[in-house]
Amino acid sequence: MNIYVLMKRTFDTEEKIIIRDGEVDKEGAEFIINPYDEYAIEEAIVLREAHGGEVTVITVGDEDAQKELRTALAMGADKAVLINLEELEGPDHFTISEAISSWLADKDVDIILGGNVAVDDGAGQVASRVAEKLGINQVTTITELTIEDETVKIERDVEGDIEKIETTLPLLVTCQQGLNEPRYPSLPGIMKAKKKPLANVGVNELEMNEKELTAKTKTIDRFLPPPKAKGKILEGDIDQQVNELVHLLKNEAKVI
């Protein structure tokens, strides 16, 4: 089985983040594998263990992303691919998905797994765009996956409920919390990862035209949310509190 995983290098949202001139200060930020992509990597390894084959992890970024790719290899992936778009100005979700699709175009794909969203922007666009470009089935936010021959049975999260789907390979899925418990890289895995293949693919190696290399969106600014204001304690009897609450919602919060 030919298994591919879409991975993104993101800053750790559990750590302090500094914004300078509309950009995340990389010098002071801690970068990790996007947590939702860890579910995808784990599920890919589980599928390989059950069905055989090979797991290839793909990311788009600069040379720094090799660290996260090596972590994925240490978890158990077989190969890694870095699509380096560093020379492009402001690649967006469109450009990234076009680059991944271009690289995958001549590959024999059985299944592609990705995270439901990336924790840094929450867009959830790239994986679905790749599936659309490749013309394969896609199911998002999955919490259970079973493959028997070409038939795939899936459970997915739908706002607190479960939807059951049956489809066929080739397929792209995005993974949600609850699908599995990602493994930690073991010491032997870390040592083996140093010898596993990691390909560095430049823009000139992709069959992409000028239109596909041009971003469709531009980030104007990035900023931290404003600090939360102090809460208010309403006093008096119930009628007074209700009247005060309505007044505040109408005149201060302006939500009614």
N, C-alpha and C positions, 0 to 999 in steps of 0.2 A: 504494500500500500504506500503510495506517495503522499506524504503528509506535510503540509506547509503551515507555518505559524507566522502571523503578522504581529510584530512586536514594536513597541514604542519606548524610547528612553524618555522618562519624565522626571521632573524634579519631585523630591519627596515632600508631599503636602503635610507630613507630620513635623517637618523641620521649618525653621524660620526662613522666609523668602523675602528678599530685598528687590524692589523694582527701581531701576535706574533708566531714565529716559525712555520709558515705555517698554523696557526689556527686563527679563529676569536676570539678575546679576549671577552669572554662572560661577564666578569665583567664590561666592559665598553660599552657593546652593549645593545640596546633596542630591545626586541623581540616582535613580533606581529603574528597574523594569516596571513599567506601568502595572499596578497590582492586578487589574483585570486580565492582562496578558499572561500573567503567571498561571491563571486557571487554564488558559488556552495551551500553554506549554505543557502543563501537567497532563491535560486530556490527550494531547498529541502523543505523549510518551506512553500513556495507558493504551491508546489505540495501537501503537506499534507493538507493545508487549502482547496484545491480544491477537493481532492480525499480521504481524511482521511488517517489513518495509523500512522506511527511512523518514526521519523527521528533520526538516530544514527550517530554520528560523530566519526570517527576513526583517530587516529594519531599514529605515531611511534616515540618514543623518550625516554627521561628520565622523572623523576618526575617533572622537571620544566615545562614540556608541559601541566601539569594540569591547569595552569593559562589560556592558550589559549583555552583549552577544556571548561573551565567554562565560558569563554566569548561566545563560540558557544552555550552553553546551555542557557546563558542569552539572546542571540539573538532569541531563540525559539526552538532549538533542544531538543529532549526528553531524549536522552541518550548519553553517551560518553564512548569511549573505548581508553585506553592508552595501546598500545603494547610496552612493555619495553624491548628494545634490548641493554640496557646499558652494560650488561656483555659481549656482543660480541665485537670483535675488528674490528673497521672500517666498520660497515655495509654500503653497497652501495645501489644503486637503485634496483639491483637484489635481495639482501637480504630483503630489505624493502618490495618489492612487493610480495616476497614469503611468508613473515610473514603475510601480510594483506590477501593474498589469502588463506592461511592456516586457518586463523580465520574465513573467510567468507565461507569456503568450505561447511559447513553444515547448512548455513543460507538460508532462503527462500528470495532470493533477487529479487525485482522488478526492481529497478533502483539504480545505483551508480553514484554519481556526484563528480567531482574533479575540481581543477583549471587547466587551460590550461598549465601553467608552474609555477614553483616556482621562485620567484624573486631572490633568492640567488644563484641558479646555472643554471636556465633556461633550464634544461634538458628535462622536460616533458615526462619522461619515466615511472614513477611508475604506473599511472592510466592505460595506455595502456597495460603494462605488466600484471596487475591484470585482465583486461578483457580477455586477451589471455589465462591466466592460468585458469580462470573460464569457458572459452569457451562461452562467451556471446558477443552479438553485441557491437560495440563501435563506437562513432562518436565524433570527437574532435573539439575544437574551436567553440562551438555553440553560437549563439546569439538570438535564439528563440526556445522555446520548447512547444509543445502541445501534450497532451496525451488523447486519446479517447479509452476506453477499453484497448485492447492490442496494438493498433496502435499508433505510435509516429511520429509526423511530426516535422521536425527540419529545421532550417536555420542555416548555418554555414559560418563563415568568410573565404574567400579564396582570399587572397592578394588583398583586396579592392573591391571584388565582393561578391555575395551571392550565395551559393549553397543550393538548397532545397532537403531534403532527407526524405523518408518515411521508417520506420523500425518498429520493434516490440520489446516488452518486453520479457525477461529481457534485460537490456541495461546499458551500461556505457557511460557517456558523460563527456567531459571536457569543462569548462565554460570560456567564453571570456568576456572582457569588452563590455558593451552594452546589455548584457542579461537582467540585472535588476539593481536596485539601492539597495545595501545592507543596511539593517536597522541597527540603533545603538541599543545596549542593553538598555532597559528601566530600571528604578529603580526597578519596580516590577519584571522584568525579572531577574535582578541581584540577588534579594532576593530569587526568586524561584530556580535559578540555584544552590544555595547552597544545596538544598535538592534533586536535580535530581541525578539519579545514574551515577557514573563514575567508570567503571571497570578498574582494573589494571591487565593486562595479561602479565605473564612472558614467557620467551622462553620455559621453561619446560612444559608449558600448551599448546603449539602448536605442532601439529604433523609434525615436520620438521626433516629431516635427516641431516647428516653432510654436504652433498653436498649443500643443500638448505640454510644452515647456513653460508656457506663460501662465502665471497665477491668475485666478479669477477674482480673488479677494485681496484686500490689503489691510493689515492691522494698523489702525490709526493711533491707538494708545492702549496701554495696560495700566491698571491701577488697583490698589488694594481697596477693599470695601471700607466705608467710613466706620469709625468706632461706634459701637452701640451706645445710645443715650441711656441715662439712668432710668430705671423703672419707676413707676408711680404707684403709690399705695392709696387706694380710695378709702375715704373715711365716711362715717355717718351710717344711717340705717340703709336697708336694701334699696329703697326708693331713691335716696340721695346718691348712692353709689351708681345706680343704673343711669340716673340723669347725668351724673358727672362723666360716666363712661361714654355715653352717647355724645356728649359735648366734645370730649377729647377726640373721639373717632371722626367726628364731623369737622371740627375746626383745626385740630392739630395734625392728626394723621391723614385727614381728608380722604378717608376710604368709604364714607357713606355720604 
